[in-house]
Amino acid sequence: MTDLVLDPKTTALVLIEYQNDFTSEGGVLNGAVSEVMGSTGMLPKTVALVEAARAAGVTVMHAPITFAEGYYEISSHPYGILKGVVDGKAFVKGSWGAAIVDDLSPRDGDIVIEGKRGLDTFASTNLDFILRSKGITTIVLGGFLTNCCVESTMRTGYENGYKVITLTDCVAATSQEEHDNALRFDFPMFSVPVTADDVIAALS
């Protein structure tokens, strides 16, 4: 896509759950996503995009999910994706698994969104408040999972009136089929799906 136009002053790059439990060998959920991560080159592409975004003056935001040990912030009878998180003891606050992967460690000027406890980054955080107070009108989304937290955040961003751009090669799911299905059918309904290189080109 060559006609993408981005104003760095009104654009935020939102990095969803780039945490060791997903991104790194030994992470609780890494085995489930590593195949799709490898197929897209997700991590190095995200690192390159973040460098370009910072250089251009784009707001870089990190949206990790964390829970107190015992998972008291959520239902005592979790089901679906959150049951998998609880059963695997993933994303426990203060643990290595919950830490943002070293390659994408927040830097001065980045914003770490706090309070993410569920799938939609908008739902339990002050993301919307920060975006509006900074005059951000375009959000660029990458992270985990393609068809879960990224898609949930994408849909709400669309509903809330943001221009939503989703990074087709900076997202990963627990299977190639789920990943491809979301990119083919869902992303075009609620966002402008592009590659990391498309965004880099639009910023240069």
Beta strands, then each sheet from edge to edge (+ up, - down):
strand 1: 11-16
strand 2: 59-63
strand 3: 111-112
strand 4: 138-144
strand 5: 163-172
strand 6: 192-194
sheet 1: 3+ 2+ 1+ 4+ 5+ 6+
end
